[in-house]
Amino acid sequence: MSTIQLDTVVQQGPEQLSCELDGETVLLSIQHGQYYYFNQIGSHIWTLLRTPRSVAALCDVLTDVYEVERALCEQEVLTFLNELFTDDLLQVVP
């Protein structure tokens, strides 16, 4: 299985249900029957991934909104997205 890189285009996977509660997201993986909880930033990322976008483009948005250095943003986002991908919550868009 490949890993998510900066030029990878991703979007939310189809096998999940999610809802936002007070700026945070609760997600249920239908495939695995597992719940996930995203804080405010994770929720923002999840919302942005309703439409396909590259990881680099995602980091462009996040560095404009949050006070974070680009390198740290890329590292943290790649870690987060690779975890979601491993858990079948993301789709890679060709």
Order of alpha helices (4+ residues) and beta strands (2+ residues): beta-beta-beta-beta-alpha-beta-alpha-alpha-beta
